[in-house]
Amino acid sequence: KNGQSPSLDVFVGFAIDRRDISGGKSASLNFDGRPIQKFHYGDYTVVPGHQYEYSVRRMIKAPSRSRYSFFSRPKYVAVGSPLVVTVTTEDPSTAKHGVYFNRGAAGSQAYAEKFGEFRKWHRVNKYGTPHWTSTINPLTIPDPAKKKEACAWLSRGLEEALLEFISQAKDSSWQLRVTAYEFTHKEVIHAFAAAVERGVDVKIIHHVKGSHRPKTRYNDVVKDKDGKVVKEWVPDKTTSDTQRAIDAVGFQSLDHARIWHHDTFIERHTSSIMHNKFIILLRDGTPVEVWTGSTNFTESALYGQSNVGHIVRDEGIAQQYLTYWNKLALDPPGRSKRHSGSSHDEEDAVPMDEINEQLQPDPAGAQPHDSITVFFSPRKTSDLLDWYADRMGDATDSVHFTAAFGVSQPLAHVLNHDGKPSPSHEVGVRRSPRIARRIKTDDKLLRYILLDSQPSEHSSEKSRASAEKKGKGNDYCDYFDFKKLNSNRIAYGAVLSGRNEEVKDVAPSSEHSEALTGLSTFVDFVHTKFMMIDVLTDNPTIITGSANFSIASTEQNDENMLVIQGDTAVADVYFTEFMRLFDHFFSRDKRNESLGKGSKSPRAWIDVVEDDSWMKPFFDPS
């Protein structure tokens, strides 16, 4: 007013109101009337394909005696003219790219409040320390309506989109070509079985691995007449679980049952892991669409850990996947060396690493603007992984990526050095200063890393010692090195403290304490595999698929990755979903860290900061 800055001594945040222009509903996004104390805010309750209007105003702490507080005496009030922004959400059902994320946050206050009445407590004795843990498994909810509601809440449209994709194959003029690593989800399996009954030509390549072990009978090792131990082939758990799920399907028609068991499934033996999970939709033999991403066909993938399903409605891309699928179906060796278990003459079979590099050679430099490139693994070398690291190193604005199984060395080396600041970009998205580290940095680049779990110091020491034995100790770096850099923001999967408290015989009593579904046995929180480079610019890079940005996923496993260059609509969806989960886990990490240091204050979790410290150092009024 009058050329002077407004007084900030009572400025406590923002009021945000949302109006659904398409649906006609309005709502305040301020929980319980509290101000939003963030400079980056995400609204994750919108509907696809709708137009929304957001009104943003300043909130101040109401004076004890004022016209604002004479009657109802609100603690905080919105003042001033609003800043109005109109947003149209993407419609994944019609666009060239259809991107679907599940909830990926089963361990949340909302899930516990909605379905906490179905919590089950388990006493666990892990590493010799007894403690109680609880799960809220949607599949064991006895009320069918509540079970359906819980599954839908956790799936958040991912399962529905997957089933809808399969159902597009209506009759015998359609074909489905599938690759499956884990294949146990009943609804998905029944969807493929129903397609067989409709006359659709369905072919599914699935992971089959195992090992030869001594055969036993009545707990005794079986030996042949010469006294040699008899060995038998024993499938690994993924293989045996898949086979049981396949065998459990029944058909009214014997002909369909025979097609299912004799003509539908193709075993993939000779790669390290057949880790793909994609579906190609064809009509009259012509590929039209492909479904890919990180989502295995399991309950844990849809209702537990975070995952993405990505549809590409592009015949050229679908054809590339079909060409790759046709090669996989022959079960050639994964790499040039011999593999046991192949049903083919490997001396004559061209290995997949050679085939994949013929289909798409290793790239040199950034991809062209407005392009989609597909990379398949295994490959002869790890050069593609180095290319990913180069893209990260060339970032000028931001880096965001998820790492379900840790950070490989090429990427860790990039993260262990300050990025290249761009003279044309200001600092981008920042975390809420209420709970973020208060730092001072001149970096123009921010890198966000989302991990499944907090890395172990013990594992880090072992890996570092192993590197030193190989003479590579000076080159080794990991989380405990790059977490020290101000330009790196790191979050890892967690629930609020209390889930794994070490207690003897008394379980924690919190009615709404956070609990996971119990469906995941290996990866609880983050299973996505994607990277975003300069996502908020006009030329973002999105890298997404089945591979974990590791040596194994590049050189040994059957994998697929999409590199999408310059598509800001796709970038917006991935960025929004990344920040949704990053914010969710980061706040829990900081809260748990605070409690671990002995703090009993809930301020960082729920209370409003009633002075201007919440803005520092993220806003400078001068």
C-alpha positions as CSV (number, residue, x, y, z in Angstrom):
1,K,0.0,0.0,0.0
2,N,1.4,3.5,-1.0
3,G,4.5,1.8,-2.4
4,Q,5.3,0.0,0.9
5,S,5.6,-3.7,1.4
6,P,2.7,-5.2,3.4
7,S,3.4,-6.1,7.0
8,L,4.6,-9.7,7.2
9,D,4.6,-10.1,11.0
10,V,1.1,-11.7,10.8
11,F,1.3,-13.3,7.3
12,V,1.0,-17.0,8.1
13,G,0.4,-18.6,4.7
14,F,-2.2,-19.0,2.0
15,A,-5.8,-19.7,1.5
16,I,-6.7,-21.8,-1.6
17,D,-10.2,-22.4,-2.8
18,R,-11.0,-24.7,-5.7
19,R,-14.0,-24.5,-8.1
20,D,-14.7,-27.4,-10.4
21,I,-15.8,-25.6,-13.5
22,S,-16.8,-28.9,-15.2
23,G,-18.7,-30.3,-12.2
24,G,-19.9,-27.1,-10.5
25,K,-18.6,-27.9,-7.0
26,S,-16.4,-25.7,-4.9
27,A,-14.2,-26.5,-1.9
28,S,-11.6,-24.9,0.4
29,L,-8.3,-26.8,0.4
30,N,-7.3,-25.4,3.8
31,F,-7.6,-28.2,6.3
32,D,-9.6,-27.1,9.4
33,G,-9.1,-23.5,8.4
34,R,-5.4,-23.6,8.8
35,P,-3.1,-21.6,6.4
36,I,-1.1,-23.5,3.8
37,Q,2.5,-22.8,4.6
38,K,4.1,-24.0,1.4
39,F,5.3,-22.4,-1.8
40,H,4.7,-25.6,-3.7
41,Y,1.3,-27.1,-3.2
42,G,-0.3,-30.1,-4.9
43,D,-4.0,-30.9,-5.2
44,Y,-4.3,-34.7,-5.6
45,T,-8.0,-35.0,-5.4
46,V,-9.0,-33.8,-8.9
47,V,-10.8,-35.7,-11.6
48,P,-9.1,-36.4,-15.0
49,G,-10.4,-34.3,-17.9
50,H,-11.9,-31.6,-15.8
51,Q,-11.3,-27.8,-15.7
52,Y,-10.6,-26.2,-12.3
53,E,-10.3,-22.7,-11.0
54,Y,-8.0,-22.0,-8.1
55,S,-8.2,-18.8,-6.0
56,V,-5.2,-18.0,-3.8
57,R,-5.2,-15.4,-1.1
58,R,-3.0,-14.4,1.8
59,M,-3.9,-15.5,5.3
60,I,-3.1,-13.6,8.4
61,K,-3.4,-14.3,12.1
62,A,-6.6,-12.6,13.2
63,P,-6.0,-9.9,15.9
64,S,-7.5,-10.7,19.2
65,R,-9.9,-7.7,18.8
66,S,-10.9,-7.0,15.3
67,R,-13.8,-7.0,12.9
68,Y,-12.6,-10.4,11.8
69,S,-13.0,-12.0,15.3
70,F,-16.0,-10.2,16.8
71,F,-18.4,-13.1,16.4
72,S,-16.9,-16.4,15.4
73,R,-13.3,-15.4,16.3
74,P,-11.5,-17.4,13.6
75,K,-7.8,-17.8,14.3
76,Y,-6.7,-17.2,10.7
77,V,-8.5,-15.2,8.0
78,A,-8.0,-14.8,4.2
79,V,-7.5,-11.2,3.1
80,G,-6.9,-9.3,-0.2
81,S,-7.9,-9.9,-3.8
82,P,-7.3,-13.5,-5.0
83,L,-4.9,-14.7,-7.6
84,V,-6.9,-16.9,-9.9
85,V,-5.4,-19.8,-11.9
86,T,-7.3,-22.1,-14.3
87,V,-6.1,-25.7,-14.7
88,T,-7.3,-28.4,-17.1
89,T,-6.4,-31.9,-16.0
90,E,-5.2,-34.5,-18.4
91,D,-7.5,-37.3,-19.7
92,P,-5.4,-40.5,-19.8
93,S,-8.2,-42.4,-21.6
94,T,-7.9,-40.4,-24.9
95,A,-4.5,-38.9,-25.1
96,K,-1.5,-40.4,-26.9
97,H,0.0,-41.2,-23.5
98,G,-2.2,-42.6,-20.8
99,V,-0.4,-42.5,-17.4
100,Y,-1.9,-44.2,-14.4
101,F,-0.3,-44.2,-10.9
102,N,-1.8,-46.2,-8.0
103,R,-2.1,-44.7,-4.5
104,G,1.4,-46.0,-3.4
105,A,0.7,-44.7,0.1
106,A,-1.1,-47.5,1.9
107,G,0.8,-46.5,5.1
108,S,-1.1,-43.2,5.6
109,Q,-3.4,-41.5,8.0
110,A,-6.2,-41.6,5.5
111,Y,-6.0,-45.4,4.9
112,A,-5.9,-46.1,8.6
113,E,-8.9,-43.8,9.3
114,K,-10.9,-45.4,6.5
115,F,-10.1,-49.0,7.1
116,G,-8.4,-49.2,10.5
117,E,-11.2,-51.3,11.9
118,F,-9.8,-54.3,9.9
119,R,-6.3,-54.0,11.3
120,K,-4.5,-57.2,12.3
121,W,-1.6,-57.3,14.8
122,H,1.3,-59.6,14.3
123,R,4.1,-60.3,16.8
124,V,7.4,-60.5,14.9
125,N,10.8,-61.6,16.1
126,K,13.1,-60.0,13.5
127,Y,16.8,-60.1,14.1
128,G,16.2,-61.4,17.6
129,T,14.2,-58.3,18.7
130,P,10.5,-59.0,19.4
131,H,8.1,-56.3,18.3
132,W,4.5,-55.8,17.2
133,T,3.5,-54.7,13.7
134,S,0.1,-54.3,12.1
135,T,-1.3,-54.6,8.6
136,I,-4.6,-53.6,7.0
137,N,-4.8,-56.1,4.2
138,P,-7.7,-55.2,1.8
139,L,-8.0,-58.8,0.6
140,T,-8.9,-60.1,4.1
141,I,-11.6,-57.6,4.8
142,P,-14.7,-59.7,5.4
143,D,-17.2,-57.1,4.2
144,P,-17.4,-57.4,0.4
145,A,-18.4,-53.8,-0.1
146,K,-15.6,-52.5,2.2
147,K,-13.1,-54.9,0.5
148,K,-14.0,-53.5,-2.9
149,E,-13.8,-49.9,-1.5
150,A,-10.3,-50.5,0.0
151,C,-9.0,-52.1,-3.2
152,A,-10.3,-49.2,-5.3
153,W,-8.9,-46.6,-2.9
154,L,-5.4,-48.2,-3.1
155,S,-5.5,-48.9,-6.8
156,R,-6.6,-45.3,-7.6
157,G,-7.5,-46.2,-11.2
158,L,-4.4,-48.3,-12.0
159,E,-6.1,-51.7,-11.8
160,E,-9.2,-50.4,-13.6
161,A,-7.1,-49.0,-16.5
162,L,-5.1,-52.3,-16.8
163,L,-8.3,-54.3,-17.0
164,E,-9.9,-51.8,-19.4
165,F,-6.8,-52.1,-21.7
166,I,-7.1,-55.9,-21.8
167,S,-10.9,-55.7,-22.5
168,Q,-10.3,-53.7,-25.7
169,A,-9.6,-57.0,-27.4
170,K,-13.2,-57.8,-28.2
171,D,-13.1,-60.9,-30.5
172,S,-11.1,-63.1,-32.8
173,S,-10.0,-60.0,-34.8
174,W,-7.9,-58.9,-31.9
175,Q,-4.6,-60.2,-30.5
176,L,-2.7,-59.7,-27.2
177,R,1.0,-60.2,-26.8
178,V,2.2,-60.1,-23.2
179,T,5.3,-60.4,-21.1
180,A,4.9,-61.1,-17.4
181,Y,7.5,-61.3,-14.6
182,E,5.1,-61.9,-11.6
183,F,1.7,-63.1,-12.7
184,T,-0.6,-63.9,-9.8
185,H,-3.3,-61.2,-9.6
186,K,-6.6,-63.0,-10.0
187,E,-8.6,-60.2,-11.7
188,V,-5.8,-59.7,-14.3
189,I,-5.4,-63.4,-15.0
190,H,-9.2,-63.8,-15.3
191,A,-9.3,-60.9,-17.8
192,F,-6.8,-62.7,-20.0
193,A,-8.8,-65.9,-19.6
194,A,-12.0,-64.1,-20.6
195,A,-10.2,-62.8,-23.7
196,V,-9.4,-66.4,-24.6
197,E,-13.1,-67.2,-24.3
198,R,-14.0,-64.3,-26.6
199,G,-11.7,-65.8,-29.3
200,V,-8.8,-63.3,-28.8
201,D,-5.4,-64.7,-29.7
202,V,-3.5,-64.4,-26.4
203,K,0.2,-65.2,-26.0
204,I,2.0,-64.6,-22.7
205,I,5.8,-64.9,-22.3
206,H,6.5,-65.4,-18.6
207,H,9.6,-65.8,-16.3
208,V,10.6,-69.4,-15.7
209,K,13.8,-69.9,-13.6
210,G,14.9,-72.4,-11.0
211,S,17.8,-74.5,-9.9
212,H,18.8,-78.2,-9.7
213,R,18.9,-79.4,-6.1
214,P,19.3,-82.8,-4.4
215,K,16.1,-84.8,-4.6
216,T,14.7,-85.9,-1.3
217,R,12.2,-88.5,-0.2
218,Y,11.0,-88.9,3.4
219,N,13.7,-86.3,4.4
220,D,16.4,-88.5,2.9
221,V,18.6,-87.6,-0.1
222,V,17.8,-89.9,-3.1
223,K,20.8,-91.6,-4.7
224,D,21.0,-93.6,-7.9
225,K,22.3,-97.2,-8.2
226,D,25.9,-95.9,-8.4
227,G,25.5,-93.9,-5.2
228,K,25.4,-90.5,-6.9
229,V,23.0,-87.9,-5.6
230,V,19.9,-87.5,-7.8
231,K,19.1,-83.9,-8.6
232,E,15.8,-82.4,-9.6
233,W,14.9,-79.0,-11.1
234,V,13.1,-76.8,-8.5
235,P,11.4,-73.6,-9.8
236,D,12.0,-70.3,-8.0
237,K,9.2,-68.7,-6.1
238,T,8.2,-66.4,-8.9
239,T,7.9,-69.3,-11.3
240,S,6.0,-71.6,-8.9
241,D,3.5,-68.9,-7.8
242,T,2.8,-68.0,-11.5
243,Q,2.2,-71.6,-12.4
244,R,-0.2,-72.1,-9.5
245,A,-2.2,-69.0,-10.6
246,I,-2.3,-70.3,-14.2
247,D,-3.5,-73.7,-13.2
248,A,-6.2,-72.3,-10.9
249,V,-8.2,-70.9,-13.8
250,G,-11.2,-72.9,-15.0
251,F,-13.2,-72.8,-18.2
252,Q,-16.7,-73.9,-19.1
253,S,-15.4,-75.1,-22.5
254,L,-12.7,-77.8,-22.7
255,D,-11.5,-76.2,-25.9
256,H,-10.8,-72.9,-24.2
257,A,-9.1,-74.8,-21.3
258,R,-6.8,-76.5,-23.8
259,I,-6.0,-73.2,-25.5
260,W,-5.2,-71.7,-22.1
261,H,-2.8,-74.4,-21.0
262,H,-1.2,-75.5,-24.3
263,D,-1.3,-72.5,-26.6
264,T,-1.2,-69.3,-24.5
265,F,2.0,-69.4,-22.4
266,I,5.6,-69.3,-23.5
267,E,8.3,-69.9,-21.0
268,R,11.4,-67.6,-20.9
269,H,14.3,-69.5,-19.4
270,T,17.6,-68.1,-20.6
271,S,17.8,-64.5,-19.4
272,S,18.8,-63.7,-15.9
273,I,15.3,-62.4,-15.1
274,M,12.5,-61.9,-17.5
275,H,11.6,-58.6,-15.9
276,N,9.3,-57.1,-18.5
277,K,5.6,-56.3,-17.8
278,F,4.1,-55.0,-21.0
279,I,1.0,-55.8,-23.2
280,I,0.7,-55.1,-26.9
281,L,-2.8,-54.7,-28.4
282,L,-3.1,-55.7,-32.0
283,R,-6.1,-55.7,-34.4
284,D,-5.9,-58.0,-37.4
285,G,-2.2,-58.5,-36.8
286,T,-1.4,-54.8,-36.7
287,P,-0.1,-53.4,-33.3
288,V,-2.0,-50.3,-32.2
289,E,-1.2,-49.7,-28.5
290,V,1.2,-50.8,-25.8
291,W,0.9,-50.9,-22.0
292,T,4.1,-50.8,-20.1
293,G,5.6,-49.4,-16.9
294,S,6.7,-50.8,-13.5
295,T,3.5,-52.7,-12.6
296,N,3.7,-56.4,-12.1
297,F,0.5,-58.4,-12.4
298,T,0.2,-58.9,-8.6
299,E,-1.9,-57.6,-5.7
300,S,1.2,-56.0,-4.1
301,A,1.9,-54.0,-7.3
302,L,-1.7,-52.7,-7.5
303,Y,-2.6,-52.3,-3.8
304,G,0.7,-51.8,-2.1
305,Q,4.0,-50.3,-3.4
306,S,3.9,-47.3,-5.7
307,N,3.7,-48.2,-9.4
308,V,2.8,-46.7,-12.8
309,G,1.1,-48.1,-15.9
310,H,1.9,-46.2,-19.1
311,I,-0.1,-46.6,-22.3
312,V,1.4,-45.4,-25.6
313,R,-1.2,-45.1,-28.4
314,D,1.2,-45.1,-31.2
315,E,1.4,-47.8,-33.9
316,G,5.1,-47.2,-34.6
317,I,6.1,-47.7,-30.9
318,A,3.7,-50.7,-30.6
319,Q,5.5,-52.3,-33.6
320,Q,8.9,-51.9,-32.0
321,Y,7.5,-53.7,-28.9
322,L,6.1,-56.5,-31.1
323,T,9.4,-57.0,-32.9
324,Y,11.1,-57.3,-29.6
325,W,8.3,-59.7,-28.3
326,N,8.7,-62.0,-31.3
327,K,12.4,-62.3,-30.6
328,L,11.8,-63.1,-26.9
329,A,9.2,-65.7,-27.8
330,L,12.0,-67.9,-29.3
331,D,13.7,-67.9,-25.9
332,P,17.2,-67.1,-27.2
333,P,20.1,-66.7,-24.7
334,G,20.2,-63.3,-23.0
335,R,23.9,-62.7,-23.5
336,S,26.5,-64.1,-25.9
337,K,27.8,-66.6,-23.4
338,R,26.1,-70.0,-23.0
339,H,23.1,-70.3,-20.6
340,S,21.7,-73.5,-19.1
341,G,18.1,-74.4,-19.5
342,S,17.6,-73.2,-23.1
343,S,15.5,-75.3,-25.4
344,H,17.4,-74.0,-28.4
345,D,20.8,-74.6,-30.0
346,E,22.6,-71.6,-28.5
347,E,25.5,-72.0,-30.9
348,D,23.2,-70.8,-33.6
349,A,20.8,-68.6,-31.7
350,V,21.5,-64.9,-31.8
351,P,21.6,-63.6,-28.2
352,M,19.2,-60.9,-27.0
353,D,21.9,-58.4,-26.2
354,E,22.9,-58.4,-29.9
355,I,19.3,-58.2,-31.1
356,N,18.4,-55.4,-28.7
357,E,21.3,-53.2,-29.9
358,Q,20.3,-53.9,-33.5
359,L,16.7,-52.8,-32.7
360,Q,18.0,-49.6,-31.0
361,P,21.7,-48.8,-30.8
362,D,23.0,-47.0,-27.7
363,P,22.2,-43.3,-28.1
364,A,24.8,-40.4,-28.4
365,G,23.7,-37.2,-26.7
366,A,20.2,-36.0,-26.0
367,Q,17.2,-37.3,-28.0
368,P,15.4,-35.0,-30.5
369,H,12.6,-32.8,-29.2
370,D,9.1,-34.3,-29.4
371,S,10.3,-37.9,-29.7
372,I,9.8,-41.3,-28.2
373,T,12.6,-43.8,-28.1
374,V,12.4,-47.3,-26.8
375,F,15.4,-49.2,-25.4
376,F,15.3,-53.0,-24.6
377,S,17.7,-55.0,-22.5
378,P,19.9,-57.0,-22.0
379,R,22.6,-55.1,-23.8
380,K,26.3,-55.9,-24.4
381,T,27.6,-53.2,-22.1
382,S,26.4,-50.8,-19.5
383,D,26.8,-47.8,-21.8
384,L,23.0,-47.1,-21.7
385,L,23.3,-46.7,-17.9
386,D,26.1,-44.3,-18.4
387,W,23.9,-42.4,-20.9
388,Y,21.2,-42.0,-18.2
389,A,23.9,-40.6,-15.9
390,D,25.0,-38.2,-18.6
391,R,21.4,-36.9,-19.0
392,M,21.3,-36.4,-15.2
393,G,24.6,-34.6,-15.3
394,D,23.5,-32.3,-18.1
395,A,20.4,-31.1,-16.2
396,T,20.2,-27.4,-15.8
397,D,17.0,-27.0,-13.9
398,S,16.1,-30.1,-11.9
399,V,16.4,-33.9,-11.6
400,H,13.8,-36.2,-10.1
401,F,14.1,-40.0,-10.0
402,T,12.9,-43.0,-8.1
403,A,15.3,-45.8,-7.0
404,A,13.6,-48.9,-5.7
405,F,16.8,-50.9,-5.2
406,G,19.4,-48.3,-4.4
407,V,21.4,-45.9,-6.6
408,S,23.9,-47.4,-9.1
409,Q,27.5,-46.1,-9.2
410,P,27.2,-44.1,-12.4
411,L,24.2,-42.1,-11.0
412,A,25.7,-41.9,-7.6
413,H,28.8,-40.2,-9.0
414,V,26.6,-37.5,-10.7
415,L,24.7,-36.9,-7.4
416,N,28.0,-36.6,-5.5
417,H,28.9,-33.5,-7.4
418,D,27.2,-30.1,-7.5
419,G,25.2,-29.7,-10.7
420,K,25.6,-27.3,-13.5
421,P,23.8,-24.1,-12.6
422,S,21.8,-22.5,-15.4
423,P,22.1,-18.7,-15.7
424,S,18.5,-18.5,-17.1
425,H,16.6,-20.4,-14.4
426,E,15.7,-19.4,-10.9
427,V,15.6,-22.0,-8.1
428,G,12.6,-24.3,-8.8
429,V,10.4,-26.3,-6.5
430,R,11.4,-26.3,-2.8
431,R,10.1,-28.4,0.0
432,S,8.0,-26.9,2.8
433,P,10.2,-24.9,5.1
434,R,8.3,-26.2,8.1
435,I,10.0,-29.5,7.9
436,A,12.8,-29.1,5.3
437,R,16.4,-28.4,6.2
438,R,17.0,-24.7,6.5
439,I,19.8,-24.3,4.0
440,K,21.6,-21.5,2.2
441,T,22.8,-22.3,-1.3
442,D,23.4,-20.5,-4.5
443,D,22.6,-23.7,-6.5
444,K,20.3,-23.2,-9.4
445,L,19.8,-27.0,-9.7
446,L,17.8,-29.2,-7.4
447,R,17.8,-33.0,-7.5
448,Y,15.1,-35.0,-5.9
449,I,15.7,-38.7,-5.1
450,L,12.9,-41.0,-3.9
451,L,14.1,-44.3,-2.4
452,D,12.1,-47.3,-1.2
453,S,13.9,-47.5,2.1
454,Q,16.6,-45.7,4.1
455,P,20.0,-47.1,3.1
456,S,21.9,-49.2,5.7
457,E,25.2,-48.0,7.0
458,H,26.3,-51.6,7.5
459,S,25.5,-52.4,3.8
460,S,27.3,-49.3,2.7
461,E,30.4,-50.3,4.7
462,K,30.4,-53.7,3.1
463,S,30.0,-52.4,-0.4
464,R,32.8,-49.8,0.2
465,A,35.1,-52.5,1.6
466,S,34.4,-54.7,-1.4
467,A,35.2,-51.9,-3.7
468,E,38.5,-51.3,-1.9
469,K,39.5,-54.9,-2.3
470,K,39.1,-54.5,-6.0
471,G,41.2,-51.4,-6.0
472,K,38.2,-49.1,-6.6
473,G,37.7,-47.7,-3.1
474,N,38.5,-44.2,-4.1
475,D,35.8,-44.3,-6.9
476,Y,33.1,-45.7,-4.7
477,C,30.2,-43.4,-3.5
478,D,26.7,-43.9,-2.3
479,Y,23.8,-42.4,-0.4
480,F,26.0,-41.5,2.6
481,D,28.2,-39.4,0.3
482,F,25.7,-37.6,-1.9
483,K,23.2,-36.9,0.9
484,K,25.5,-34.3,2.2
485,L,25.1,-32.0,-0.8
486,N,22.6,-29.2,-0.5
487,S,21.4,-29.7,-4.1
488,N,20.1,-33.2,-3.3
489,R,16.7,-33.6,-1.7
490,I,16.2,-37.2,-0.5
491,A,13.1,-39.1,0.8
492,Y,12.6,-42.7,1.4
493,G,9.5,-44.9,2.2
494,A,8.3,-44.8,5.8
495,V,5.3,-44.7,8.0
496,L,5.0,-42.6,11.1
497,S,7.1,-43.9,14.0
498,G,5.3,-46.6,16.0
499,R,4.9,-49.2,13.3
500,N,8.0,-51.0,14.3
501,E,8.5,-49.9,17.9
502,E,10.4,-52.5,19.9
503,V,8.1,-53.6,22.7
504,K,7.9,-56.8,24.6
505,D,4.4,-57.9,25.1
506,V,2.2,-54.8,24.6
507,A,1.2,-53.6,21.1
508,P,1.1,-49.9,20.4
509,S,-2.4,-48.6,21.2
510,S,-2.9,-45.8,18.6
511,E,-6.2,-46.4,16.9
512,H,-5.1,-44.6,13.7
513,S,-1.4,-45.6,13.6
514,E,-0.3,-46.1,10.0
515,A,-0.1,-49.6,8.6
516,L,0.8,-51.2,5.3
517,T,-1.2,-53.8,3.5
518,G,1.2,-56.7,4.2
519,L,1.0,-57.7,0.5
520,S,4.6,-56.8,-0.3
521,T,7.4,-59.1,0.9
522,F,10.4,-57.3,-0.7
523,V,9.5,-53.7,-1.8
524,D,7.1,-52.0,0.6
525,F,6.9,-48.5,-0.7
526,V,8.6,-47.4,-4.0
527,H,8.6,-49.7,-7.0
528,T,8.5,-47.2,-9.9
529,K,11.5,-46.8,-12.1
530,F,11.5,-43.3,-13.7
531,M,13.7,-40.3,-14.1
532,M,12.8,-36.7,-15.1
533,I,15.3,-34.2,-16.3
534,D,14.4,-30.5,-16.4
535,V,10.8,-31.4,-16.0
536,L,9.6,-27.9,-15.5
537,T,11.1,-26.6,-18.7
538,D,9.8,-26.6,-22.3
539,N,12.0,-29.6,-23.2
540,P,11.7,-32.2,-20.4
541,T,13.1,-35.7,-20.5
542,I,11.0,-38.5,-19.1
543,I,12.6,-42.0,-18.8
544,T,10.3,-44.7,-17.6
545,G,9.8,-48.5,-17.8
546,S,10.7,-51.7,-16.0
547,A,14.4,-51.3,-15.5
548,N,15.9,-50.2,-12.2
549,F,18.8,-48.0,-13.5
550,S,21.3,-50.7,-12.5
551,I,24.0,-52.9,-14.1
552,A,21.8,-56.0,-13.9
553,S,18.8,-54.3,-15.5
554,T,21.0,-53.0,-18.3
555,E,23.3,-56.0,-19.1
556,Q,21.4,-59.1,-17.8
557,N,17.6,-58.8,-17.5
558,D,14.9,-58.6,-20.1
559,E,13.7,-55.0,-19.7
560,N,12.2,-52.1,-21.6
561,M,12.4,-48.3,-21.2
562,L,10.7,-45.4,-22.8
563,V,12.6,-42.1,-23.3
564,I,10.0,-39.3,-23.9
565,Q,11.5,-36.0,-25.0
566,G,9.8,-32.7,-25.0
567,D,6.2,-33.8,-24.0
568,T,5.2,-31.3,-21.3
569,A,1.8,-33.0,-20.8
570,V,3.4,-36.3,-19.9
571,A,6.0,-34.5,-17.8
572,D,3.3,-32.7,-15.8
573,V,1.7,-36.0,-14.8
574,Y,4.9,-37.7,-13.8
575,F,6.1,-34.6,-11.9
576,T,2.8,-34.2,-10.0
577,E,2.8,-37.9,-9.0
578,F,6.4,-37.8,-8.0
579,M,5.9,-34.8,-5.7
580,R,2.8,-36.3,-4.2
581,L,4.8,-39.3,-3.0
582,F,7.9,-37.3,-2.2
583,D,6.0,-34.9,0.0
584,H,4.2,-37.8,1.7
585,F,7.4,-39.7,2.6
586,F,9.6,-36.7,3.2
587,S,7.3,-35.4,5.9
588,R,7.3,-38.8,7.6
589,D,11.1,-39.0,7.4
590,K,11.5,-35.7,9.1
591,R,8.9,-36.4,11.7
592,N,10.5,-39.8,12.5
593,E,13.9,-38.2,12.6
594,S,12.7,-35.6,15.0
595,L,11.2,-38.2,17.3
596,G,14.4,-40.3,17.1
597,K,16.3,-37.3,18.5
598,G,14.0,-37.2,21.5
599,S,11.7,-34.4,20.4
600,K,8.2,-34.6,21.7
601,S,6.9,-31.6,19.8
602,P,4.4,-32.3,17.1
603,R,5.0,-28.8,15.6
604,A,6.8,-30.0,12.4
605,W,3.8,-32.3,11.7
606,I,0.6,-30.4,12.4
607,D,1.1,-26.9,14.0
608,V,1.1,-23.6,12.2
609,V,4.2,-21.5,12.5
610,E,2.9,-18.1,13.5
611,D,5.8,-15.9,12.6
612,D,7.6,-15.3,9.4
613,S,10.2,-18.0,10.0
614,W,8.1,-20.4,7.9
615,M,9.1,-18.4,4.8
616,K,12.8,-18.4,5.3
617,P,15.0,-18.8,3.2
618,F,12.4,-19.5,0.5
619,F,11.0,-15.9,0.2
620,D,12.9,-12.6,0.5
621,P,10.5,-9.6,0.7
622,S,13.3,-7.3,-0.5
